[in-house]
Amino acid sequence: MTTAITNATVIDATGAPPQHHVTVLVEGDRVSAIGPDVSIPQDAERIDATGRYLLPGMIDSHVHVTAPDYLPRAIKGSQEAYATVMACRNLRSALQAGVTTVRDVCGPRINLALRSAIRRGDLVGPRLYTAGIGICMTGGHGSGFPGATHEVDGETAVRQAVRTERKAGVDLIKLLTSDRTDAPEFTQAEIDAGVDEAHRQGLPVAIHAANFVTTRMSAVAGVDVIEHGSFIDEETADLMVEKSIALVPTLWVKHDLAERLTRWQDTPEEYTWGDVDDLGVAATWFRRCVDRLPTTMEIVHARGIAIAAGTDFVLSDEAWALLPEEIAWLTRLGLSNYEAIQSATIVGAKLLGLQEELGTIEVGKLADLILVDADPLTDISALETVGWVMQNGRVIPRSPEWDRRPIRDPLV
């Protein structure tokens, strides 16, 4: 199938300025031509994008396709089956909001099954890359999520867990080494072992590390991506530059949790994430995160460290597709609108090693494209109302389950 998107303003995410009144030709699943004078085959489907802005499909670099809090009320029957249904709905909603690829950073084996279903065409959803089951210490962060983590202790056990995930067929390894305190969980030797084993097996390493101690340990170990990283000092940032370590700061969710936990202190019966006696500790931690983030982001941004947009929202009372809100937070904390768009496109593609296939609008790349009605370089909130989505050269129709930012019916 050939599709011609005509009269668009193209923001290609390469860093080049917008191109106006451009035609983008898509043949099969790839972009075949871009320019003001593209020859359009007679049988091509034409989509008039006059007055609209064409961007690459967005990439959410930190999601969990399944989490207990997606099921806030008890259900009859299999909880795993229902969790899978909710995951399918969340993935579809993200796709319709313009998120054409997601990076799942650990959870139960549902994630690998969903990846297979999407790749085989049995499920319509964002392209899915997953860490499979995460790796934490006994009783460490993530251990309270049934089936989501291996609880291991010692270098040998960490290596064994990495090998188990490699055997399962994951795309990356996820280590977890901090909770809502200033203390580390894994030892330096354990993190070193996990990174060494994963890299030896050809797998990149993402690590949940939020405090000053664990971000430094992670940088020393040479992980590929630090997830959250609320507390990063200049010395750690310099190590990140030296070792080409990226950051997924998950800004929106931290601000949401800081507000939510403070509110729950007045209504502790709503707190279901642990012992209510720990509510004050959690609230204090996230307020400290929010207070520190401007400095951390300034340090990281000034050094040119790759910053990728990721949401990490695991509750059921907000839309799952919150990437536009995350992009907006990136602009509030120092990134230009264009840089924030790149965080959700080409930077995300690089995290997955897919920069030759995804992340920009260029000839030869996969045709993951979105249209918005306003200029996101002027108003970043334009990304909240994506009006048209193409993935792999296929226009994504509206789904009746989607109840937040429904796209219009396909333009033909």
QUICORPE-V93121 format. One record per helix or strand of 3 or more residues. SS is the DSSP state (@ for helix, = for strand). FROM is the first residue (numbers start at 0). TO is the last residue. If there is no record, write none. Layout:
SS|FROM|TO, SS|FROM|TO
This chain:
=|1|10, =|18|26, =|29|34, =|44|47, =|52|55, =|57|62, @|67|69, @|78|95, =|98|103, @|109|118, =|126|129, =|133|135, =|148|150, @|154|167, =|171|175, @|187|199, =|203|208, @|211|220, =|224|227, @|233|241, =|245|247, @|250|263, @|267|269, @|275|301, @|322|331, @|336|342, @|345|350, =|368|371, @|379|384, =|387|390
